[in-house]
Amino acid sequence: MSDLSIRFDELEDEGFFLSPDSKSKQKEKEKNDSFSKAVKIIFIILSVCVFLEFLFYKFIIPSIEAPVVSVTGQDSYAAEEIVEFLRPMNAQNWFDFNVEQAVSILASVSGIDSVSVKKTFPNKIYIHIEEREPVALTFLTVNDRSVAVQIDKNGVLFQEKGDGAGTSADIPILSGLPVEHMSEGMRIPSKYRALIEQIADIRRKPQKYFAAVSEICVVPKEYGNYELVLIPAKSKIRVLTDRTLNEDSLKYMMVVLDVVNSMEPNVSEIDLRYGSVSYRKK
């Protein structure tokens, strides 16, 4: 009898004999657990759907639409002009945009000195350009008419943007160069680049020396040499010099001009070549 009673006690402990209230509570608990699991699954599915939708609208759609182009560093050029230069690429979306081709196209524009292009997923294109800075101005025939053409420190010719109202007053006119027509990215002959470098060095000085010089004329000589004729801005006297142009020579020219004007008002030409000073009257 004792063994039988023990057995019944074990069965009761294992739940074979549960009261109706206990069974109801257990079923209710199982029902709640099932509902919680279903809610969790639905929440996870909705979260995944929302995340995928976010990725789709944030990255996928922008990457297959026309890219957004940001242009910085330009001064004379408008951002729309830079974008228009890239129109022949026919890039319909971010994936079609070729960085190397864009750099090549923009670098071929005569007024642009350097360019960098960067793509950022999903739809951003960043373009930074540095424009050429003029150190001198000359006049060439372009499309059968005479136009102002700028020259940078490396001797590259590029057309002036706009109406020239923004041209600095200390940019001298350089005439007499053996260049008649202009092509994109063209440079002046190599033997005159030293002169351009000298002009660029003088313009870096804080003093505006070329504000007092309206024109620099290149006069070809025998055996490929040349000399210079300077036309002061506030005088009709021509000043003949050799091919060396620097801060000291300009200061010397101004002193000589003041002295000669005070002594001889009818002078038409001053010769500073060969280490001496001579002048010619009208």
Phi, psi and omega per residue, in radians:
M1 nan -0.677 -3.128
S2 -1.131 -0.641 3.107
D3 -1.146 -0.684 -3.123
L4 -1.166 -0.737 3.138
S5 -1.144 -0.630 3.099
I6 -1.105 -0.738 -3.123
R7 -1.087 -0.766 3.107
F8 -1.103 -0.660 3.106
D9 -1.085 -0.696 3.128
E10 -1.131 -0.696 3.139
L11 -1.161 -0.674 3.109
E12 -1.137 -0.698 3.135
D13 -1.135 -0.580 -3.129
E14 -1.441 -0.068 3.016
G15 1.621 0.285 3.130
F16 -1.282 -0.395 3.139
F17 -2.143 1.593 -3.130
L18 -1.879 2.585 3.091
S19 -1.315 2.774 3.116
P20 -0.990 -0.648 3.121
D21 -1.142 -0.686 -3.140
S22 -1.147 -0.750 3.120
K23 -1.086 -0.691 3.141
S24 -1.145 -0.725 3.124
K25 -1.143 -0.679 -3.136
Q26 -1.149 -0.726 3.111
K27 -1.123 -0.700 3.130
E28 -1.132 -0.664 3.110
K29 -1.132 -0.776 3.117
E30 -1.094 -0.661 3.117
K31 -1.129 -0.745 3.120
N32 -1.134 -0.699 3.115
D33 -1.099 -0.723 3.132
S34 -1.125 -0.733 3.127
F35 -1.117 -0.719 3.128
S36 -1.102 -0.735 3.116
K37 -1.114 -0.720 3.133
A38 -1.125 -0.715 3.116
V39 -1.101 -0.746 3.137
K40 -1.091 -0.739 -3.137
I41 -1.127 -0.783 3.127
I42 -1.085 -0.734 3.132
F43 -1.079 -0.758 3.133
I44 -1.107 -0.757 -3.137
I45 -1.105 -0.784 3.121
L46 -1.122 -0.682 3.125
S47 -1.104 -0.742 3.112
V48 -1.112 -0.728 3.132
C49 -1.105 -0.760 3.126
V50 -1.114 -0.721 3.131
F51 -1.121 -0.757 3.118
L52 -1.128 -0.683 3.098
E53 -1.116 -0.710 3.088
F54 -1.047 -0.815 3.117
L55 -1.076 -0.676 -3.097
F56 -1.130 -0.835 -3.096
Y57 -1.378 -0.474 -3.095
K58 -1.440 -0.627 -3.006
F59 -2.116 -0.815 -3.010
I60 -1.206 -0.937 -3.116
I61 -1.062 -0.836 3.112
P62 -1.045 -0.599 -3.094
S63 -1.248 -0.359 3.141
I64 -1.785 -0.019 3.037
E65 -1.675 3.080 3.117
A66 -1.069 2.320 -3.099
P67 -1.187 2.684 3.086
V68 -1.643 2.089 -3.039
V69 -1.812 2.255 3.076
S70 -2.013 2.198 -3.088
V71 -2.031 2.279 3.105
T72 -2.310 2.814 3.051
G73 1.594 -0.220 -3.079
Q74 -1.382 2.639 3.102
D75 -2.180 -1.070 3.139
S76 -1.364 -0.541 -3.096
Y77 -1.574 2.455 2.994
A78 -1.444 2.707 3.129
A79 -1.042 -0.605 3.134
E80 -1.130 -0.599 3.110
E81 -1.152 -0.724 3.129
I82 -1.093 -0.753 3.117
V83 -1.130 -0.651 -3.134
E84 -1.141 -0.598 3.077
F85 -1.028 -0.535 -3.077
L86 -1.575 0.020 -3.104
R87 -1.004 -0.670 -3.140
P88 -1.080 -0.301 3.107
M89 -1.151 -0.492 3.135
N90 0.954 0.790 3.130
A91 -1.395 1.911 -3.087
Q92 -1.386 -0.448 -3.131
N93 -2.646 -3.102 -3.078
W94 -1.083 -0.663 -3.112
F95 -1.196 -0.543 -3.121
D96 -1.346 -0.317 -3.037
F97 -1.270 2.105 -3.115
N98 -1.767 1.986 -3.076
V99 -1.112 -0.796 -3.106
E100 -1.085 -0.704 3.118
Q101 -1.158 -0.695 3.122
A102 -1.104 -0.745 3.110
V103 -1.090 -0.727 -3.132
S104 -1.111 -0.735 -3.124
I105 -1.143 -0.843 -3.084
L106 -1.227 -0.594 3.125
A107 -1.184 -0.371 3.136
S108 -1.417 -0.180 3.090
V109 -1.295 2.174 -2.984
S110 -1.070 -0.547 -3.097
G111 -1.441 -0.053 -3.128
I112 -1.831 2.176 -3.107
D113 -1.479 -0.807 3.127
S114 -2.574 2.752 -3.089
V115 -2.612 2.509 3.004
S116 -2.308 2.452 -3.104
V117 -2.267 2.335 -3.134
K118 -2.359 2.393 3.074
K119 -1.789 2.376 3.067
T120 -2.246 2.115 -3.123
F121 -1.134 2.426 0.229
P122 -1.726 -0.344 -2.989
N123 -2.585 0.339 -3.070
K124 -1.776 2.365 3.023
I125 -2.158 2.096 -3.126
Y126 -1.897 2.151 -3.129
I127 -2.111 2.218 3.060
H128 -2.150 2.215 -3.125
I129 -2.141 2.708 2.985
E130 -2.150 2.104 -3.098
E131 -1.423 2.710 3.067
R132 -1.223 2.455 3.092
E133 -1.816 2.181 -3.106
P134 -1.293 2.488 3.009
V135 -2.011 -0.284 3.118
A136 -2.664 2.905 -3.087
L137 -2.325 2.374 3.063
T138 -2.386 3.045 -3.130
F139 -2.150 2.231 -3.136
L140 -2.257 2.904 3.091
T141 -1.585 2.051 3.108
V142 -2.239 2.105 -3.111
N143 0.968 0.789 3.063
D144 1.131 0.413 3.040
R145 -2.513 2.660 -3.114
S146 -1.433 2.183 -3.122
V147 -2.278 2.686 3.074
A148 -1.311 2.261 3.138
V149 -2.184 2.301 -3.119
Q150 -1.595 2.726 3.124
I151 -2.217 2.250 3.122
D152 -1.617 -3.106 -3.034
K153 -1.122 -0.344 3.117
N154 -1.679 0.086 3.125
G155 1.451 0.234 3.129
V156 -1.430 2.323 3.119
L157 -1.575 2.356 3.065
F158 -2.631 2.522 -3.058
Q159 -1.276 2.526 3.126
E160 -1.242 2.367 3.125
K161 -1.469 2.522 3.084
G162 1.243 -2.606 -3.076
D163 -1.704 0.117 3.108
G164 1.453 0.117 -3.101
A165 -1.156 -0.416 -3.113
G166 -1.579 0.050 -3.126
T167 -1.184 2.320 -3.115
S168 -1.187 2.554 -3.097
A169 -1.230 -0.326 -3.107
D170 -1.719 0.363 3.022
I171 -1.655 1.960 -3.056
P172 -1.359 2.675 3.001
I173 -1.442 2.269 -3.135
L174 -1.976 1.971 -3.102
S175 -2.040 2.899 3.111
G176 1.540 0.013 3.101
L177 -1.218 2.438 -3.132
P178 -1.354 0.986 3.116
V179 -2.267 2.098 -3.090
E180 -1.842 -0.630 -3.104
H181 -2.227 2.723 -3.071
M182 -2.036 2.411 2.974
S183 -2.158 2.815 -3.045
E184 -1.057 2.198 3.110
G185 1.338 0.218 -3.097
M186 -1.234 2.574 3.087
R187 -2.020 2.731 3.053
I188 -1.260 2.784 3.126
P189 -0.938 2.541 -2.988
S190 -1.050 -0.566 -3.075
K191 -1.219 -0.237 3.115
Y192 -1.733 -0.021 -3.108
R193 -1.253 -0.493 3.060
A194 -1.085 -0.640 3.099
L195 -1.130 -0.730 3.118
I196 -1.105 -0.691 3.113
E197 -1.122 -0.672 3.108
Q198 -1.127 -0.739 3.108
I199 -1.101 -0.738 3.138
A200 -1.101 -0.707 3.119
D201 -1.096 -0.733 -3.141
I202 -1.158 -0.664 -3.124
R203 -1.212 -0.314 3.083
R204 -1.328 -0.269 3.127
K205 -1.206 2.629 3.113
P206 -1.146 -0.486 3.107
Q207 -1.339 2.456 3.138
K208 -1.603 1.304 -3.066
Y209 -1.125 -0.690 -3.055
F210 -1.344 -0.082 2.982
A211 -1.176 -0.366 3.125
A212 -1.693 -0.003 -3.137
V213 -2.150 2.023 -3.093
S214 -1.477 -0.482 -3.066
E215 -2.707 2.503 3.019
I216 -2.071 2.029 -3.119
C217 -1.748 2.261 3.066
V218 -1.588 2.162 -3.130
V219 -1.972 1.854 3.141
P220 -1.103 2.499 3.093
K221 -2.141 -3.123 -3.135
E222 -1.187 2.727 3.080
Y223 1.052 0.516 3.047
G224 1.413 0.039 3.108
N225 -1.426 3.027 3.077
Y226 -2.685 2.784 3.036
E227 -2.202 3.044 -3.068
L228 -2.138 2.545 2.986
V229 -2.139 2.079 -3.130
L230 -1.745 2.343 3.102
I231 -1.906 1.882 3.120
P232 -1.091 2.640 -3.097
A233 -1.223 -0.587 -3.052
K234 -1.998 0.492 3.115
S235 -2.659 2.648 3.107
K236 -1.685 0.159 -3.125
I237 -1.460 2.285 3.030
R238 -1.467 2.411 3.138
V239 -2.070 2.025 3.139
L240 -1.578 2.252 3.103
T241 -2.380 2.997 3.032
D242 -1.436 -2.918 -3.042
R243 -1.452 -0.005 3.106
T244 -1.527 2.086 -3.123
L245 -2.215 2.029 3.133
N246 -2.610 -3.098 -3.092
E247 -1.073 -0.737 -3.111
D248 -1.137 -0.714 -3.123
S249 -1.163 -0.607 3.100
L250 -1.227 -0.707 3.077
K251 -1.079 -0.746 3.140
Y252 -1.096 -0.727 3.120
M253 -1.053 -0.754 -3.114
M254 -1.147 -0.681 3.108
V255 -1.123 -0.787 3.136
V256 -1.092 -0.732 3.110
L257 -1.022 -0.788 -3.140
D258 -1.098 -0.742 -3.107
V259 -1.165 -0.828 -3.097
V260 -1.144 -0.729 3.129
N261 -1.090 -0.608 3.127
S262 -1.298 -0.439 -3.105
M263 -1.676 -0.764 -3.052
E264 -2.277 1.741 -3.096
P265 -1.270 -0.243 -3.070
N266 -1.813 0.477 -3.138
V267 -1.405 2.365 3.123
S268 -1.861 -0.367 -3.057
E269 -2.673 2.414 3.063
I270 -2.098 2.358 -3.118
D271 -1.960 2.006 3.136
L272 -1.847 0.205 -3.120
R273 -1.337 2.791 2.995
Y274 1.131 0.386 3.033
G275 1.322 0.249 3.125
S276 -2.367 2.992 -3.133
V277 -2.103 2.207 3.025
S278 -2.428 2.827 -3.128
Y279 -2.544 2.825 -3.124
R280 -2.211 2.352 3.135
K281 -1.508 2.837 3.129
K282 -1.192 nan nan
